[in-house]
Amino acid sequence: MTAPLPASLPPRLRLRPVTPAGWLRLTLAGRPLLSRLARTLAALPEGLTPDERTARQREASLALLRHLRVRLEVTGLEQLRGGPFVVVALHESLLDVPALLTLPLPLRFAARDEIFGWPLVGPAITRLGHLCVRPERGAAAYRQLLRAGGEVLAGGESLALFPQGSVLGLETAFQPGAFALARHLGAPLLPVVLTGGHCVWEHPFGPALRYGVRMGLRVLPPVPAPEVVATPPDLLRAQLQREMKDAALAGDLPPPRRYVPERDGFWDGYRFDIDPAFPELHARIEARRLPRGDPHEIRDPAPADPALPRPGRPEPRRLARRDP
């Protein structure tokens, strides 16, 4: 696999429809629409109210999904009572963002700083007031997110994060930051399962673009604020990771993206972890990361089954879920 571009450079956001009809639709309608939406959002006045921001980004998201003819199946809207929330969502595609923005929920995202430098996208999300995160700054980045996230929630908007921090696939493990953030802010956690978006656009693994793809969005029961505050963040992380991935694999949603290193690359040098609930892949990635020259190193273990069957999972301690 070709090495990814450094984070400081904007990527080439290539779109390659897989059918002649798709090429025609993208050329005549898609590219003009994308340009118009991005420029319109970037030209919005400063100081948008939450209602104004919600209306504008929802309108743009619906226009994009309509153009792509995405068949978005949404369930669990009854779970949106209460809030504002810290929203934690599964992540497998850039299409996850417009899908989440269709929810009847005032919403802002925390996104990596490199995305704010992308052409068209960066100026739009800057003007919309989404939060810029620089993970390389460590504790300073977390303190900045804590302050900014507190202001978002105080203004009545929910804050969305992707705890996997990657679109590699379902096997990537949740990172603890979102759960510690919710605890520090005393906010309820809202888990959202998203699947199918990787079949719309395969970026960053390839430029393939498909129209008419089925996506699934399921809102799971929230964890109330008192329970978030009283529960160790790592226990919250383990519990919600299990619930959300079980829902993604239950069979009634479009299949989630699965991480196959032989197809997707090993992404050496990029920070991500494999969920130990997928023990074979976890062992392979950990073995690859052993220091070179280690006499016990296993650099080339036997390839995994590309189908990556669902592993057995240990039973974690269950949280007592209450209505918010």
Salt bridges, closest charged atoms under 4 A:
GLU46 OE2 - ARG127 NH2 3.99
GLU73 OE2 - ARG214 NE 2.81
GLU92 OE2 - HIS198 ND1 2.70
ASP96 OD2 - HIS91 ND1 2.84
GLU114 OE1 - ARG112 NE 2.88
GLU136 OE2 - ARG112 NH2 2.82
GLU157 OE2 - ARG53 NE 2.87
GLU157 OE1 - ARG108 NE 3.17
GLU171 OE2 - ARG258 NE 2.68
GLU202 OE2 - ARG210 NH2 2.79
GLU227 OE1 - ARG322 NH1 3.72
ASP234 OD1 - ARG237 NE 2.75
GLU243 OE2 - ARG318 NH2 3.92
GLU243 OE1 - ARG321 NH2 3.17
ASP246 OD2 - ARG242 NE 3.76
ASP246 OD1 - ARG310 NH2 2.57
ASP246 OD1 - ARG313 NE 3.62
ASP252 OD2 - ARG218 NH2 3.00
GLU262 OE2 - ARG284 NH2 2.45
ASP264 OD1 - ARG257 NH2 2.89
ASP264 OD1 - ARG263 NE 2.74
ASP268 OD2 - ARG288 NH2 2.79
ASP273 OD1 - ARG289 NH1 3.62
ASP275 OD2 - LYS245 NZ 3.07
GLU286 OE2 - ARG289 NH1 3.60
GLU297 OE2 - ARG299 NH1 3.33
GLU315 OE2 - ARG242 NH2 2.94
